[in-house]
Amino acid sequence: MPMSTLSLTLNEIESLKSLTDSELQLVLTTLSQDPQGPTTRGSRKADREALRSAQDTRRHQDIGEPAWHLIDHDRRKKASESLAFHLKSYHPETFTLPFADFHYRFIDIVEHVVKDAG
């Protein structure tokens, strides 16, 4: 299969960096279709519009970077390892009373199902 060359502007390269893997796969699939076939001005325009649409979607879905300086990393790590700790730490208004033994047994079952798929 002969290799074809593709010429991209710096703006186009920068815009590709913001795409998700699936969006980038769509672009690559579109570019790889019939490389010997004629390229019309309309199809190039459609490709640019599809890329722009994917970028717009990505931009609207982006909620920004977390405020890492505000995160209690130790608490977050401990909560990721223990559902009981997570419930008490992140939802204290809901879990106001101490857990009973059967609560801990149930939490262990839930953790097993979630972590080990049953």
PyMOL commands that set and color helices and strands:
alter all, ss='L'
color gray80, all
select helices_A, chain A and resi 10-17+21-32+41-61+68-70+73-81+83-90+101-116
alter helices_A, ss='H'
color red, helices_A
deselect
rebuild
show_as cartoon
